[in-house]
Amino acid sequence: MEFTRLEEVRAGWSGDRKYHAWDDGGQEFFLRLSQPEKWEKAQSAFALQEKAFQLGLPVSEPIELAQEEGQVRFVERWLSGQMAEDALPALPQEEQYRLGREAGEILRALHTIPAPAEAEDWESRFNRKIERKIQLYRECPFQYENGEAFIRYMEENRGLLRGRPQCMQHGDYHTGNMMLCGGKLFVIDFDRPDAGDPWEEFNRIVWSAQLSPAFARGTVDGYFDGAPPLAFWKLLALYIASNTLGSLPWAVPFGEEQMDIMREQAAQVLDWYDGMENPVPRWYRA
């Protein structure tokens, strides 16, 4: 596929080059160029996005995946709209909640895509991740105020991982990877596909809840078609504790500003969960 015009899109943390592209017929596309070592990940992303599109989910149609000139080329249809994280705060609370329910319903449908048969047992895999997160945090020259509360909760609730099912995951499901197009919610950026516990997919809901508690509540209610079971909240608290703990060591190479963002988020998470003593977060209880 050849393009006659490219306009750079500056967004995201992937390090990929992204463009709004036009062909000679005036059709619009999104072009992502990645390093060759991302080929296998790009294949997984393309396949997952293609399955989601075939299920009729509101995602951009993937068009082409190729390796050329020492880079990975991923082409999909261009979506015209507004980023959800920009649009949501200006909307009425009822509309924020309604769009959140859409996000939850989309995710429930996405999770019908099965994990590969050879996927490692989830308990073993995530326990290794917990160990790694704790080790990196212990070795980090910076610490959270009351960061031990995250570690304590993780250690006390590892047993919840036993026997959990697995499915394909978007991998980064929150308002930063969603768009509003004509009042309808679309999911974008499938470049972190994974297989795992479907409930782990909610570990990024922290970002949505910070922006719009109503949207976050809607996402959970839409996924479960009503209030979720307490088992969900207990397990989600484990996943969010793990994610939050690992965020500080991750942020160090990006400098003080990014570390401050993670410190503020950790403090907010601790407030939501009453110091990790209540598994149902304050943004849902409100």
N, C-alpha and C positions, 0 to 999 in steps of 0.2 A: 504494500500500500504506500502510495506516494502522497506527500503533502506539499501544498503550495505556499502555506503560511503557518508560522509557529509563533506562539506567544507564551512566554515562560509563566508558569504557575509556581509561586513561592509558598509552600505550605508543608507541614509535616516534619518528622524527625528521621525519615528513612535515609536521607542522603541521596536519594534518587533524583534525577532531573525530570521535571514534569512540565507538560506543555498543553495548552489549548491549541488544537491543530485543525486546519481546514484542508480539504482536498480540492481538486480543480472544479468540482461540481458545487462547492459551497457547503458540503456536509461537514459537521463539526464532530471532533473526536477529542478524547483525552489520551495523550501519549506519555508513557512512563519509560524512561531509560535507566537501566540498572547495571551494576557491575556483573561480569560473567559468573561469579561465584554464587549469585542469587538465582541461577537458572532453575534449580530444583524447587526452590521456594516459589518462584514465579509460576512454575507448572502447577503446583498445588493451589495457588491463589486463583489461577485461571480456571482450573477444573471446578473449584468450589463456587466461584462466581457464576460459572456457566450452569452448574446444577441449580443454583439459586434462581437464576434467570428462567431456566426451564420450568421451575416450580411456580412461576408467575409472581415471584417476589419483586418488590420495587427496588431493583438494582440496575445499574447500567449494563447494557449488553456487551459482553466481551467479544471483540472482533478478531484480534490477531495476537499471537505470541510467537516470537521468533528470536533467534540468535543471529546477529549480524554485526560486522565491524567491531568485534570485541565487546559487545554489550548485549543486554537483554532488552527486547523491545515488546512492550505490552500496550495494545491499543484497545480502547473501549469507546462506546458512544458518549458524547458529551452531554452532561445534564445541565440544563439551565435552571438556576434557582438561587437560593440563599443558604449559606451554611446554617445548620440548626442552632449552633451555639451563638450565632449572631442574631438570629430571628426570634428565638424563644423568649428572651426576657421582655420583649415588647408586647407579647401576646397575653390575653386574659388567662387567668389561672386555669379556667375550665378547658381552654384550648390547649394549654401546655399539658394538662393531664390527658386529654384525648389523644394528642400526638404521642405521649408516652405509652398509652395503651397500644397504639399502632406499632410502636417499636417492640413492645413485648410480644405481640402477635406475630410479627415478622420473625423474631428470634425463635419463637416456639416452632414455627414452620421450618426455619433453617436447621434446627436441631433434629429434624427427622432424617437428615443426611447421616448415614451411619459412619462410625469411625472405621478405619482399616481393620481387617480381621487380625492382623499381626500386632495391633497396638498393645503396648506393655500394660500390665496391670496398673490401674490408676493409683492404688494405695502405695505401691512401691515407688512409682514414678514421682508422685507429689511429695512423699516423705523425703526423697533425695533433694527435691527443690527446697523444702523447709530447712533441711540441714545446711544447704548452700547459702540460703538467705541469712540464717542465723550466723554462720561463720563470717560472711562478708560484712555483716553489721558489726560483729564483735571486733573485726580487724579494721573497721572504718575509723579514721581519726576524729570523726564527728558523731554525736549521738543525739537522739531525740530526748526531750524532757519526758520522762516516764515511758521510754521505749521498751522497758522490760515488761510492760503490760501486754504488749503484742506477743512477745516471746512466751510469756506465761500462758496466754490463751491458746497459742499454737500447740504448746507441749501438752496441755490438758485436754485438747480436743482432736488429737491425731486419729483416734479411733473412729471418728466420723467418716474417714476416707474409705473405710473397709466396704468392699462390695459395690462401690459407686459405678453406675453405667457410664459409657462414653459415647460421644458423637463428634461430628465435625463442628469446629468453632470458627467464628469470624476472627477472633483473636484480639480485637481492640474495639469492643462494642460500647460506644458512648456518643454523646452529642457531637463531639469533635469529628466523628466520622459519619455524620448524617447530614442530609440536605432537605430543605423544603422546596418542592417544585410544584407550583400550582396548588398549594395547600396540602399536598401529600408528602409523606415522609419517605425518603429514599436512603438506603444504606450504601456507603462508598468505602473505598480503601480496604480491599480484601487481602492486603499484602502481608498479613501476619496469620495465615491459616494454621490451625492446629487441630489435634484431636484430644478430647478430654472430657471430664465431667461437665455436663451441660450447665450445672449451677455455677461452676467456676467462671463461666462467661460473664457473670455479673460482677466480677471483681473490679471492672472499670466504672461501675455505676457511681462511684465516688465523684467522678468528674461531672456526671449528669446531675447528681444531687447537689453539688456545690452551685451549679448554674441554676437549676430549677428543681426544687424538691417535688413539685407537682408532677413534672415529667418523670422523675425517678419513681414516684409512687405508681404512676400510670404504667410504667414499663413492667414493674413487678406484677401488678394486678392484671395487665394484659397477657403476660406470659402464663399465669396460672388461672386466668379467667375468674379472678376473685382473689381473696386474701390467701397468701401462701402458707404452708405448714410451718410450724416452729422449727422443724428439722432443717428447712431451707435456710432460715435465718442463722441458725447455729453454724452451719457449714459455710455460709457466705462470710460470716464474721472471721472464720479461719482463713478463708482466701483473701479477704481484705487485709487482715493482719499481716499475712505473708507478703502481699503486694506492697503494703505501706512500709514494712520493715526494709524491703529490698530497694525502695525508691531512693533512700538517702545515699547509699554507696553508689547507686547508678548516677545520681546527680552530681557527685563530686567533680568529675572531669569537665562538667559544663559550667562550673563556677558558682560563686556565692549566690547569685540571683536565683538560679535553679534550685540550689539547696534550700534557700529560704521558702520557695514555693512548696517544697516537700515537707519542710518543718511545719508550715502553716496547715498543710493538708493533714499531717499526722495529728496535730493538735485538734483539728476539727473532727477527725475520725474518733479520737479518744473522747471528745465531748459527745458525739452522737451515740457512742456505745457505753457511756458512763464509765470510762476507764476500762473498757472491755469486760464490764460486769453484766451488761444487758445485751443479749444478741440481737434484739430488734432495734434498729437505729432510730434516733430521734426524728430524722426527716420522714420516716414512715409513720411514726406514732403521732406526729403533729396533726 
